């Protein structure tokens, strides 16, 4: 498989008051609404989706791309990073998860300290972040490990006791992690069946040092975790970010969101670069994973987080966006579920806000080890 073709973000004007002066309401969309189901749904054997459209018609498959999959053999230079990200929610909207596998853990206080001392080896700072949401509360694991815990090949990535493996049609994620701050085991398997594999990457900065690859904007997901006792199936998303420099060197902040639509997905990626330039992507993906640029709806501010972090998202003119649930609320990062209207369709989006100025501050760096313990073995 050839390297996905890079495409640059388009610069945008600074946001003005008119962008936020929106009125009206938006109906709740088809995404996550509640984490209060009576019981976890019983997992059923998940038949691979055979990359069919939602209307039952067969997709035009790129078999070479599907066979290659997420490509875990990417090279990462000093001070760089790569991560693979999965999020998913259950069919009944009661449970959710995110999984992020890092080489060069971008939010690691240990990696940040190493970079301040000189060029740092990203392979000495690897981690698998697991976050579970739903009935029974949230669980979070993110143990940082060193080079000796890492193994890479085109099809497999091993980080400590956990691993990710692409078998040609399914990403199998085998988990064996301990939560922080109170240790509890997270153990089991997550399977991700992409509807299609994207073959294009997008540059997030003018120099091309930071790149984003939407691998599978839509995927069937099956979760089977004996510890803590969860079994469900649903719809999810898979992507990859890859960079040659620390995020905080080139960006001040960003907001990202992805929403499922009736027959595809939409992603908005808005960044504020260190030079003050605002840039962004607005992409719509069809069921075959093909992307096309679309007009970005106006940007609006939604409710700030507990830590006072601003959250900016996009919704059609004359409609209102709102926070449905805050999944992660930290001093520099928030993950949320947001309702909005996009090109005339009510959606519920997974949304993240990141403030890299806050991440770089001493007080935040002092807090991070409590959530990200390091196992140097």
C-alpha positions as a Markdown table, in Angstrom:
| # | Residue | x | y | z |
|---|---|---|---|---|
| 1 | Unk | 0.0 | 0.0 | 0.0 |
| 2 | Unk | 1.4 | 3.4 | -0.9 |
| 3 | Unk | 1.6 | 6.1 | 1.7 |
| 4 | Unk | -1.8 | 7.9 | 1.9 |
| 5 | Unk | -1.8 | 11.2 | -0.1 |
| 6 | Unk | -1.3 | 14.3 | 2.1 |
| 7 | Unk | -3.6 | 17.2 | 1.9 |
| 8 | Unk | -3.2 | 20.5 | 3.8 |
| 9 | Unk | -5.7 | 22.2 | 6.1 |
| 10 | Unk | -7.3 | 25.3 | 4.7 |
| 11 | Unk | -6.7 | 28.5 | 6.7 |
| 12 | Unk | -9.7 | 30.3 | 7.9 |
| 13 | Unk | -10.4 | 33.8 | 9.1 |
| 14 | Unk | -10.6 | 34.5 | 12.8 |
| 15 | Unk | -14.0 | 33.8 | 14.3 |
| 16 | Unk | -16.2 | 36.8 | 14.8 |
| 17 | Unk | -19.2 | 37.6 | 17.0 |
| 18 | Unk | -21.6 | 36.8 | 14.2 |
| 19 | Unk | -20.4 | 33.2 | 14.3 |
| 20 | Unk | -21.7 | 32.8 | 17.8 |
| 21 | Unk | -24.9 | 34.8 | 17.4 |
| 22 | Unk | -27.1 | 31.8 | 16.7 |
| 23 | Unk | -30.6 | 31.1 | 18.0 |
| 24 | Unk | -33.1 | 28.3 | 17.9 |
| 25 | Unk | -32.8 | 24.7 | 19.1 |
| 26 | Unk | -31.7 | 21.4 | 17.7 |
| 27 | Unk | -33.4 | 18.1 | 18.2 |
| 28 | Unk | -31.5 | 15.2 | 19.8 |
| 29 | Unk | -29.6 | 13.3 | 17.2 |
| 30 | Unk | -29.1 | 9.6 | 16.7 |
| 31 | Unk | -25.9 | 9.4 | 18.8 |
| 32 | Unk | -25.3 | 8.9 | 22.5 |
| 33 | Unk | -28.1 | 10.2 | 24.8 |
| 34 | Unk | -27.8 | 8.3 | 28.1 |
| 35 | Unk | -25.4 | 6.3 | 30.2 |
| 36 | Unk | -28.2 | 5.0 | 32.5 |
| 37 | Unk | -29.4 | 1.7 | 30.9 |
| 38 | Unk | -30.7 | -0.9 | 33.3 |
| 39 | Unk | -28.2 | -3.5 | 32.2 |
| 40 | Unk | -25.4 | -4.0 | 29.7 |
| 41 | Unk | -26.6 | -5.5 | 26.4 |
| 42 | Unk | -25.7 | -9.1 | 25.9 |
| 43 | Unk | -23.0 | -9.4 | 23.3 |
| 44 | Unk | -24.0 | -11.3 | 20.1 |
| 45 | Unk | -21.6 | -12.8 | 17.7 |
| 46 | Unk | -20.7 | -10.0 | 15.4 |
| 47 | Unk | -20.7 | -10.9 | 11.7 |
| 48 | Unk | -18.1 | -9.0 | 9.8 |
| 49 | Unk | -20.0 | -6.2 | 8.0 |
| 50 | Unk | -18.5 | -7.3 | 4.6 |
| 51 | Unk | -18.2 | -3.5 | 3.9 |
| 52 | Unk | -21.9 | -3.2 | 3.0 |
| 53 | Unk | -23.6 | 0.1 | 2.7 |
| 54 | Unk | -26.4 | 1.0 | 5.1 |
| 55 | Unk | -28.9 | 0.4 | 2.3 |
| 56 | Unk | -27.5 | -3.1 | 1.8 |
| 57 | Unk | -25.6 | -2.5 | -1.4 |
| 58 | Unk | -22.1 | -3.7 | -1.7 |
| 59 | Unk | -19.3 | -1.1 | -1.4 |
| 60 | Unk | -16.6 | -0.4 | -3.9 |
| 61 | Unk | -13.8 | -1.9 | -1.8 |
| 62 | Unk | -10.1 | -1.0 | -1.9 |
| 63 | Unk | -8.9 | -4.5 | -1.1 |
| 64 | Unk | -5.2 | -3.4 | -1.0 |
| 65 | Unk | -6.0 | -0.7 | 1.6 |
| 66 | Unk | -8.1 | -3.1 | 3.6 |
| 67 | Unk | -5.3 | -5.7 | 3.6 |
| 68 | Unk | -2.7 | -3.1 | 4.7 |
| 69 | Unk | -4.9 | -1.8 | 7.5 |
| 70 | Unk | -3.7 | 0.8 | 10.1 |
| 71 | Unk | 0.1 | 0.2 | 9.5 |
| 72 | Unk | 1.7 | -0.1 | 12.9 |
| 73 | Unk | 5.2 | 0.0 | 11.5 |
| 74 | Unk | 5.4 | 3.7 | 11.1 |
| 75 | Unk | 8.7 | 5.3 | 11.9 |
| 76 | Unk | 8.8 | 8.0 | 14.6 |
| 77 | Unk | 11.8 | 10.4 | 14.9 |
| 78 | Unk | 13.1 | 12.1 | 18.0 |
| 79 | Unk | 10.5 | 14.4 | 19.6 |
| 80 | Unk | 7.8 | 13.0 | 17.3 |
| 81 | Unk | 4.8 | 10.8 | 17.9 |
| 82 | Unk | 2.2 | 8.6 | 16.4 |
| 83 | Unk | -1.1 | 7.5 | 17.8 |
| 84 | Unk | -4.0 | 5.3 | 16.8 |
| 85 | Unk | -7.4 | 6.3 | 18.1 |
| 86 | Unk | -10.7 | 4.4 | 18.5 |
| 87 | Unk | -14.0 | 5.5 | 19.9 |
| 88 | Unk | -17.3 | 3.7 | 20.0 |
| 89 | Unk | -20.7 | 3.7 | 21.6 |
| 90 | Unk | -23.1 | 0.8 | 22.2 |
| 91 | Unk | -26.3 | 0.4 | 20.1 |
| 92 | Unk | -28.5 | 1.4 | 23.0 |
| 93 | Unk | -26.3 | 4.5 | 23.7 |
| 94 | Unk | -25.6 | 3.4 | 27.2 |
| 95 | Unk | -21.9 | 2.6 | 27.0 |
| 96 | Unk | -18.9 | 4.0 | 25.4 |
| 97 | Unk | -15.1 | 3.7 | 25.1 |
| 98 | Unk | -12.0 | 5.3 | 23.7 |
| 99 | Unk | -8.7 | 3.6 | 23.1 |
| 100 | Unk | -5.5 | 5.4 | 22.1 |
| 101 | Unk | -2.2 | 3.6 | 21.4 |
| 102 | Unk | 0.8 | 6.0 | 21.6 |
| 103 | Unk | 4.4 | 5.9 | 20.5 |
| 104 | Unk | 5.8 | 9.1 | 21.8 |
| 105 | Unk | 2.9 | 9.8 | 24.2 |
| 106 | Unk | 2.1 | 13.4 | 23.4 |
| 107 | Unk | 0.5 | 14.3 | 26.8 |
| 108 | Unk | 3.2 | 12.5 | 28.9 |
| 109 | Unk | 4.9 | 14.7 | 31.5 |
| 110 | Unk | 7.9 | 12.3 | 31.3 |
| 111 | Unk | 8.2 | 12.8 | 27.6 |
| 112 | Unk | 7.8 | 16.5 | 28.0 |
| 113 | Unk | 10.6 | 16.5 | 30.6 |
| 114 | Unk | 12.9 | 14.5 | 28.3 |
| 115 | Unk | 12.3 | 16.9 | 25.4 |
| 116 | Unk | 13.3 | 19.8 | 27.5 |
| 117 | Unk | 16.7 | 18.2 | 28.1 |
| 118 | Unk | 17.3 | 17.6 | 24.4 |
| 119 | Unk | 16.1 | 15.4 | 21.5 |
| 120 | Unk | 14.0 | 12.6 | 23.1 |
| 121 | Unk | 13.3 | 9.1 | 22.0 |
| 122 | Unk | 9.6 | 8.6 | 21.5 |
| 123 | Unk | 10.0 | 4.8 | 21.9 |
| 124 | Unk | 10.9 | 5.3 | 25.5 |
| 125 | Unk | 7.4 | 6.8 | 26.1 |
| 126 | Unk | 4.7 | 4.4 | 24.9 |
| 127 | Unk | 1.2 | 3.9 | 26.3 |
| 128 | Unk | -2.2 | 2.4 | 25.7 |
| 129 | Unk | -4.9 | 4.7 | 27.0 |
| 130 | Unk | -8.3 | 3.0 | 27.8 |
| 131 | Unk | -11.3 | 5.0 | 28.9 |
| 132 | Unk | -14.7 | 3.3 | 29.6 |
| 133 | Unk | -18.0 | 5.2 | 30.1 |
| 134 | Unk | -21.4 | 4.1 | 31.2 |
| 135 | Unk | -23.3 | 2.3 | 33.8 |
| 136 | Unk | -21.1 | 1.7 | 36.8 |
| 137 | Unk | -19.1 | 4.8 | 36.2 |
| 138 | Unk | -15.9 | 5.7 | 34.3 |
| 139 | Unk | -12.7 | 3.8 | 34.2 |
| 140 | Unk | -9.4 | 5.1 | 33.0 |
| 141 | Unk | -6.0 | 3.5 | 32.4 |
| 142 | Unk | -2.8 | 5.0 | 30.9 |
| 143 | Unk | 0.4 | 3.4 | 32.1 |
| 144 | Unk | 3.5 | 4.7 | 30.3 |
| 145 | Unk | 6.2 | 2.2 | 29.4 |
| 146 | Unk | 9.7 | 2.1 | 27.9 |
| 147 | Unk | 11.2 | 0.8 | 24.7 |
| 148 | Unk | 11.5 | -2.7 | 26.1 |
| 149 | Unk | 7.7 | -3.0 | 26.3 |
| 150 | Unk | 7.2 | -2.1 | 22.6 |
| 151 | Unk | 7.1 | -4.3 | 19.6 |
| 152 | Unk | 6.1 | -3.1 | 16.1 |
| 153 | Unk | 5.3 | -4.7 | 12.8 |
| 154 | Unk | 3.0 | -3.8 | 9.9 |
| 155 | Unk | 0.1 | -5.7 | 11.3 |
| 156 | Unk | 0.8 | -5.7 | 15.0 |
| 157 | Unk | 1.6 | -3.3 | 17.9 |
| 158 | Unk | 2.5 | -4.6 | 21.3 |
| 159 | Unk | 2.7 | -2.2 | 24.3 |
| 160 | Unk | 3.4 | -4.1 | 27.5 |
| 161 | Unk | 0.7 | -6.7 | 28.2 |
| 162 | Unk | -1.7 | -5.3 | 25.6 |
| 163 | Unk | -1.6 | -5.5 | 21.8 |
| 164 | Unk | -3.3 | -4.4 | 18.6 |
| 165 | Unk | -3.4 | -6.7 | 15.6 |
| 166 | Unk | -4.8 | -6.2 | 12.1 |
| 167 | Unk | -5.9 | -9.5 | 10.5 |
| 168 | Unk | -6.9 | -8.2 | 7.1 |
| 169 | Unk | -10.5 | -7.3 | 7.9 |
| 170 | Unk | -10.6 | -6.6 | 11.7 |
| 171 | Unk | -8.5 | -4.7 | 14.2 |
| 172 | Unk | -8.3 | -6.8 | 17.3 |
| 173 | Unk | -7.3 | -5.0 | 20.5 |
| 174 | Unk | -6.3 | -7.3 | 23.4 |
| 175 | Unk | -6.4 | -5.3 | 26.7 |
| 176 | Unk | -4.7 | -6.1 | 30.0 |
| 177 | Unk | -4.3 | -2.8 | 31.9 |
| 178 | Unk | -4.7 | -1.3 | 35.4 |
| 179 | Unk | -6.7 | 1.8 | 36.1 |
| 180 | Unk | -5.5 | 4.9 | 37.8 |
| 181 | Unk | -5.8 | 6.4 | 40.4 |
| 182 | Unk | -7.4 | 3.4 | 42.2 |
| 183 | Unk | -6.0 | 0.2 | 40.6 |
| 184 | Unk | -8.6 | -2.1 | 39.0 |
| 185 | Unk | -7.9 | -4.4 | 36.1 |
| 186 | Unk | -9.2 | -3.8 | 32.6 |
| 187 | Unk | -9.0 | -7.1 | 30.6 |
| 188 | Unk | -10.6 | -8.4 | 27.4 |
| 189 | Unk | -10.9 | -7.7 | 23.7 |
| 190 | Unk | -12.3 | -5.0 | 21.4 |
| 191 | Unk | -12.8 | -5.8 | 17.7 |
| 192 | Unk | -13.1 | -3.0 | 15.1 |
| 193 | Unk | -14.5 | -3.9 | 11.7 |
| 194 | Unk | -14.0 | -0.9 | 9.3 |
| 195 | Unk | -16.6 | -0.3 | 6.6 |
| 196 | Unk | -13.7 | 0.9 | 4.5 |
| 197 | Unk | -10.1 | 2.1 | 4.9 |
| 198 | Unk | -9.2 | 5.7 | 3.9 |
| 199 | Unk | -6.1 | 6.2 | 1.8 |
| 200 | Unk | -5.5 | 10.0 | 2.3 |
| 201 | Unk | -3.8 | 11.9 | 5.1 |
| 202 | Unk | -4.2 | 15.6 | 5.8 |
| 203 | Unk | -1.6 | 18.0 | 7.0 |
| 204 | Unk | -2.5 | 20.0 | 10.1 |
| 205 | Unk | 0.3 | 22.6 | 9.8 |
| 206 | Unk | 1.9 | 24.6 | 7.0 |
| 207 | Unk | 5.2 | 22.7 | 7.2 |
| 208 | Unk | 3.5 | 19.3 | 7.1 |
| 209 | Unk | 5.1 | 18.2 | 10.5 |
| 210 | Unk | 1.7 | 17.0 | 11.8 |
| 211 | Unk | -0.6 | 14.7 | 9.8 |
| 212 | Unk | -4.0 | 13.1 | 10.4 |
| 213 | Unk | -5.2 | 9.9 | 8.7 |
| 214 | Unk | -9.0 | 9.1 | 9.0 |
| 215 | Unk | -8.5 | 5.4 | 8.7 |
| 216 | Unk | -12.2 | 4.3 | 9.2 |
| 217 | Unk | -14.8 | 7.0 | 9.8 |
| 218 | Unk | -17.3 | 4.3 | 10.3 |
| 219 | Unk | -16.7 | 0.8 | 11.8 |
| 220 | Unk | -18.7 | -1.9 | 13.6 |
| 221 | Unk | -17.3 | -2.5 | 17.1 |
| 222 | Unk | -17.6 | -5.4 | 19.4 |
| 223 | Unk | -16.6 | -5.2 | 23.1 |
| 224 | Unk | -16.0 | -8.2 | 25.4 |
| 225 | Unk | -14.3 | -7.2 | 28.7 |
| 226 | Unk | -14.6 | -9.9 | 31.4 |
| 227 | Unk | -13.0 | -7.3 | 33.7 |
| 228 | Unk | -15.0 | -5.2 | 34.5 |
| 229 | Unk | -17.8 | -7.3 | 33.0 |
| 230 | Unk | -18.9 | -5.5 | 29.9 |
| 231 | Unk | -20.2 | -6.9 | 26.6 |
| 232 | Unk | -21.7 | -4.8 | 23.9 |
| 233 | Unk | -21.7 | -3.9 | 20.2 |
| 234 | Unk | -22.0 | -0.7 | 18.4 |
| 235 | Unk | -20.7 | 1.8 | 15.9 |
| 236 | Unk | -17.3 | 3.4 | 16.1 |
| 237 | Unk | -14.4 | 5.4 | 14.5 |
| 238 | Unk | -10.7 | 4.8 | 13.9 |
| 239 | Unk | -8.0 | 7.3 | 12.9 |
| 240 | Unk | -4.2 | 8.0 | 13.3 |
| 241 | Unk | -2.1 | 11.1 | 14.0 |
| 242 | Unk | 1.6 | 11.2 | 13.1 |
| 243 | Unk | 4.0 | 14.0 | 13.8 |
| 244 | Unk | 7.7 | 15.0 | 13.7 |
| 245 | Unk | 7.6 | 17.6 | 16.5 |
| 246 | Unk | 5.8 | 18.2 | 19.8 |
| 247 | Unk | 2.2 | 19.3 | 19.5 |
| 248 | Unk | 2.8 | 22.3 | 21.8 |
| 249 | Unk | 5.6 | 23.6 | 19.6 |
| 250 | Unk | 3.3 | 24.2 | 16.6 |
| 251 | Unk | -0.2 | 24.5 | 18.0 |
| 252 | Unk | -1.9 | 26.6 | 20.7 |
| 253 | Unk | -5.2 | 24.8 | 20.7 |
| 254 | Unk | -7.6 | 22.7 | 18.6 |
| 255 | Unk | -11.2 | 21.4 | 18.5 |
| 256 | Unk | -12.1 | 18.2 | 16.7 |
| 257 | Unk | -15.4 | 16.4 | 16.3 |
| 258 | Unk | -16.8 | 13.5 | 14.4 |
| 259 | Unk | -20.5 | 12.6 | 13.9 |
| 260 | Unk | -22.3 | 9.7 | 12.3 |
| 261 | Unk | -24.9 | 10.5 | 9.7 |
| 262 | Unk | -27.5 | 8.4 | 8.0 |
| 263 | Unk | -25.1 | 7.0 | 5.4 |
| 264 | Unk | -21.6 | 8.3 | 6.3 |
| 265 | Unk | -19.8 | 10.5 | 8.7 |
| 266 | Unk | -18.7 | 14.2 | 9.1 |
| 267 | Unk | -15.4 | 15.4 | 10.7 |
| 268 | Unk | -14.5 | 19.0 | 11.6 |
| 269 | Unk | -10.9 | 19.7 | 12.6 |
| 270 | Unk | -10.2 | 23.3 | 13.7 |
| 271 | Unk | -6.7 | 24.2 | 14.8 |
| 272 | Unk | -5.0 | 27.4 | 16.2 |
| 273 | Unk | -1.4 | 27.4 | 15.2 |
| 274 | Unk | 1.4 | 29.0 | 17.2 |
| 275 | Unk | 1.6 | 31.9 | 14.7 |
| 276 | Unk | -2.0 | 32.7 | 15.5 |
| 277 | Unk | -3.4 | 31.4 | 12.2 |
| 278 | Unk | -6.6 | 29.5 | 12.4 |
| 279 | Unk | -7.1 | 26.6 | 10.0 |
| 280 | Unk | -9.5 | 23.8 | 9.6 |
| 281 | Unk | -10.9 | 20.8 | 7.8 |
| 282 | Unk | -14.6 | 20.1 | 7.1 |
| 283 | Unk | -15.0 | 16.6 | 5.5 |
| 284 | Unk | -17.9 | 14.4 | 4.7 |
| 285 | Unk | -17.2 | 10.6 | 4.3 |
| 286 | Unk | -19.5 | 8.3 | 2.4 |
| 287 | Unk | -20.0 | 4.6 | 3.3 |
| 288 | Unk | -17.1 | 3.7 | 1.1 |
| 289 | Unk | -14.8 | 5.9 | 3.2 |
| 290 | Unk | -14.3 | 8.4 | 0.4 |
| 291 | Unk | -14.0 | 12.0 | 1.6 |
| 292 | Unk | -15.1 | 15.2 | 0.1 |
| 293 | Unk | -14.7 | 18.8 | 1.4 |
| 294 | Unk | -17.9 | 20.4 | 2.5 |
| 295 | Unk | -18.8 | 23.9 | 3.7 |
| 296 | Unk | -18.1 | 24.3 | 7.4 |
| 297 | Unk | -21.1 | 25.5 | 9.4 |
| 298 | Unk | -20.5 | 28.5 | 11.7 |
| 299 | Unk | -18.4 | 28.0 | 14.8 |
| 300 | Unk | -20.0 | 28.4 | 18.2 |
| 301 | Unk | -18.9 | 28.2 | 21.8 |
| 302 | Unk | -20.7 | 25.7 | 24.0 |
| 303 | Unk | -20.6 | 25.5 | 27.8 |
| 304 | Unk | -17.1 | 25.6 | 29.3 |
| 305 | Unk | -15.8 | 22.7 | 31.2 |
| 306 | Unk | -15.4 | 22.4 | 35.0 |
| 307 | Unk | -11.7 | 23.6 | 34.5 |
| 308 | Unk | -12.9 | 26.6 | 32.5 |
| 309 | Unk | -11.7 | 25.1 | 29.2 |
| 310 | Unk | -13.5 | 26.6 | 26.2 |
| 311 | Unk | -15.2 | 24.2 | 23.8 |
| 312 | Unk | -15.9 | 25.3 | 20.2 |
| 313 | Unk | -17.9 | 23.3 | 17.7 |
| 314 | Unk | -19.9 | 23.8 | 14.5 |
| 315 | Unk | -23.6 | 23.8 | 13.8 |
| 316 | Unk | -25.9 | 25.1 | 11.0 |
| 317 | Unk | -26.8 | 28.8 | 11.1 |
| 318 | Unk | -30.0 | 29.3 | 13.0 |
| 319 | Unk | -29.5 | 26.2 | 15.2 |
| 320 | Unk | -27.8 | 25.7 | 18.6 |
| 321 | Unk | -25.2 | 23.3 | 19.7 |
| 322 | Unk | -25.2 | 21.9 | 23.2 |
| 323 | Unk | -23.1 | 19.6 | 25.5 |
| 324 | Unk | -24.9 | 16.3 | 26.1 |
| 325 | Unk | -22.3 | 14.7 | 28.2 |
| 326 | Unk | -18.8 | 15.5 | 29.3 |
| 327 | Unk | -16.7 | 12.3 | 29.1 |
| 328 | Unk | -13.3 | 13.6 | 30.1 |
| 329 | Unk | -12.8 | 16.9 | 31.9 |
| 330 | Unk | -9.2 | 17.8 | 32.5 |
| 331 | Unk | -7.3 | 21.1 | 33.0 |
| 332 | Unk | -6.0 | 21.1 | 29.3 |
| 333 | Unk | -8.2 | 18.5 | 27.5 |
| 334 | Unk | -11.9 | 17.7 | 27.3 |
| 335 | Unk | -13.8 | 14.9 | 25.5 |
| 336 | Unk | -17.6 | 15.5 | 25.2 |
| 337 | Unk | -20.7 | 14.4 | 23.4 |
| 338 | Unk | -22.3 | 17.4 | 21.7 |
| 339 | Unk | -25.6 | 17.8 | 19.8 |
| 340 | Unk | -25.7 | 20.0 | 16.7 |
| 341 | Unk | -27.2 | 20.2 | 13.3 |
| 342 | Unk | -24.9 | 19.6 | 10.3 |
| 343 | Unk | -26.1 | 20.3 | 6.8 |
| 344 | Unk | -29.7 | 20.0 | 7.8 |
| 345 | Unk | -29.3 | 16.7 | 9.8 |
| 346 | Unk | -29.5 | 16.5 | 13.6 |
| 347 | Unk | -26.4 | 14.8 | 14.9 |
| 348 | Unk | -24.7 | 13.8 | 18.1 |
| 349 | Unk | -20.9 | 14.2 | 17.8 |
| 350 | Unk | -17.9 | 13.0 | 19.8 |
| 351 | Unk | -16.0 | 16.2 | 20.4 |
| 352 | Unk | -12.6 | 17.1 | 21.9 |
| 353 | Unk | -11.0 | 20.4 | 22.9 |
| 354 | Unk | -7.3 | 20.8 | 23.6 |
| 355 | Unk | -5.4 | 23.7 | 25.0 |
| 356 | Unk | -1.7 | 23.2 | 24.6 |
| 357 | Unk | -0.8 | 26.4 | 26.5 |
| 358 | Unk | -2.4 | 24.9 | 29.5 |
| 359 | Unk | -0.7 | 21.5 | 28.9 |
| 360 | Unk | 2.7 | 23.2 | 28.9 |
| 361 | Unk | 2.1 | 25.0 | 32.3 |
| 362 | Unk | 4.0 | 23.8 | 35.3 |
| 363 | Unk | 1.0 | 23.2 | 37.4 |
| 364 | Unk | -0.6 | 20.9 | 34.8 |
| 365 | Unk | 2.6 | 19.0 | 34.3 |
| 366 | Unk | 2.7 | 18.5 | 38.1 |
| 367 | Unk | -0.8 | 16.9 | 38.1 |
| 368 | Unk | -0.4 | 14.5 | 35.1 |
| 369 | Unk | 1.7 | 11.7 | 36.8 |
| 370 | Unk | -1.4 | 10.9 | 39.0 |
| 371 | Unk | -3.3 | 10.0 | 35.9 |
| 372 | Unk | -0.4 | 8.6 | 33.9 |
| 373 | Unk | 1.9 | 6.5 | 36.0 |
| 374 | Unk | 5.1 | 5.2 | 34.5 |
| 375 | Unk | 6.3 | 1.6 | 34.5 |
| 376 | Unk | 9.9 | 1.8 | 33.2 |
| 377 | Unk | 10.2 | -2.0 | 33.0 |
